[in-house]
Amino acid sequence: MKKQIYYFSNQIYQLSYALPFYRKLGGTIVVNSISKYVKFHLRLWKMAAFGEPTLLKTPKIILRKNGDMRDLSGLVLSFSNYWIDRDPAKCELIFHEHGASDKRIGSNLKKKPLKRLKNFDHIFLMSPKNLIKIEALARSLGQDDLGELSDKLVKIENLRFTQYLQQKSAKAAIIKRMGIKDPKRKNVLYAPTWRFGNGTLRKYFHRFAREITQEYNLIIRPHFHEAKLIPQYKLWAKLHGIKNIYFSNPGNLRHHDTFTDFIASDILLSDTSAVLYEYLITENPIIIIDPKYGQQIEMPDHLNIMKNSVIFQQSDDINQLIATSLAERQYAKNYAKMYADCFYTTTQPEVKNALEFVQNLQQKW
């Protein structure tokens, strides 16, 4: 008898990493509040992959408040470093980080992120950067090594890259579906992070909307925690007669996926967001908006996008910088190697196929 699979995310955008597992293996989504129970149903409308008899044709969704999952039997894949209370005799926990940024693990160290990690039975690592961040977290708390965590680490490939490779030839169709009216223009994707990481959306939105749209199509993809600004920004752009601007909502998984935004775009603008590293798969130019953020985890040069991208300063002409980056592709030629350095693949001997790993755990009852 196979173990049941459950997927937990603290916010809906984290489920983008769960969907490749769900679409192959099925399972149930777990939420921790009534408001999220309602929101997840509305946002996952018609996304059931196995004919689940749910009201809105969503995957099956259950509510377990405050991380109390002691009644669950099977596997819980968590895409948030959240404390989960379970019965170890009948339930295994897997942690899968959502991204590979240079930001430390946990926006609030008072919530004991290392203790939470230790509660998991397996910790999936998509990147050597994830391991460096865990090691840095342990050192910051006075631990010289990872101790018991070392035996829990499992190197895996990022399943979302498969989605990109399967869809990238459909760029024209994706651009059309996004409603981009002038496909002859180059598409600039602006995907900043939020307050944790000193995100730049509030600082630069109005300027970029005015300036970049004069020459390019501008796709704005805020971090989930700032997606609430989209309605007012849309209204502002309309009132100011700004055209060639488009919005991608990270909370709307049905219609706005990060990787389809990658396919539609020709260049990326970001700050400390994890998309900087995932975007390497495109080999398109990247411009980093200097976030004036001093709390990144220090990475080796070959894993540090700041060493391999054009840096935008406030006094720069953004359109000129975009034009030069698209024409010269100064760093883009390095991105294939950097992508290979920053992410594990199943061609490497120690790297597990994540789907097979989960399936094998299902068989062990």
Number of C-alpha atoms within 10 A of each C-alpha: 7 12 20 16 23 23 23 26 23 18 17 20 21 22 22 19 20 22 18 17 19 21 14 11 15 20 21 16 24 25 25 19 16 13 9 17 17 12 16 22 19 13 18 19 18 16 18 18 16 16 12 14 11 14 11 15 17 22 26 19 19 16 16 18 12 13 18 15 18 14 11 17 19 19 20 25 24 28 25 19 22 22 19 19 15 19 14 14 8 14 21 22 20 22 26 22 19 20 21 22 23 24 19 20 19 16 12 10 13 7 12 14 19 19 13 15 21 17 21 22 16 20 25 22 24 25 24 16 23 22 19 17 21 19 17 20 20 18 13 11 11 9 12 11 13 17 11 9 18 12 11 16 16 20 24 24 22 23 18 17 13 11 13 18 13 9 14 16 11 12 16 13 11 17 19 13 10 18 11 19 13 13 14 9 15 18 27 24 24 26 26 31 24 20 14 16 22 18 25 22 23 14 9 13 15 13 12 18 22 15 15 20 21 15 13 21 25 25 24 25 25 27 21 18 15 18 18 13 13 16 11 10 16 15 11 14 18 12 9 10 9 15 16 20 23 18 19 23 21 22 25 18 20 13 13 16 17 20 22 19 26 24 22 24 21 19 23 24 21 26 27 28 23 18 21 25 22 21 22 24 20 20 19 21 26 31 24 21 20 18 18 13 13 10 12 13 17 16 15 11 11 15 21 18 24 18 12 21 20 22 18 19 13 9 6 10 12 17 16 11 15 22 15 14 20 17 10 11 18 15 18 19 14 15 22 15 13 21 20 14 15 22 23 20 20 14 10 11 8 12 16 20 18 19 16 10 12 18 15 12 14 17 10 10 11
